[in-house]
């Protein structure tokens, strides 16, 4: 767990930027405006760790999973049997002669 020290005020962070950056190399530094944290300055290692964590949190996309399934099927010579597409009636879109929608019965 990361424990943050007293946040920097924006004006103080501007005036003492070099010190803020040196401290950020060791541990994250918060910058606050009216006691509300508005920014966090991270050192290189913390940023790299965060980016690795974020990448690990991303699951594979549906498109990626489908592409992988297609690749596996192609390698195994498997063809998925698909029925031909056909249009279906949509009762919600059927309109009678007067221009009003028909009620389903």
Secondary structure, DSSP 4 states (H G I P E B T S, - for coil): -----SPEEHHHHHHTHHHHHHHHHHS-EEEEETTEEEEEE--HHHHHHHHHHHHHHSPPPHHHHHHHHHHHHHHHT-----PPP-----GGG-B-TTSPBPPP-
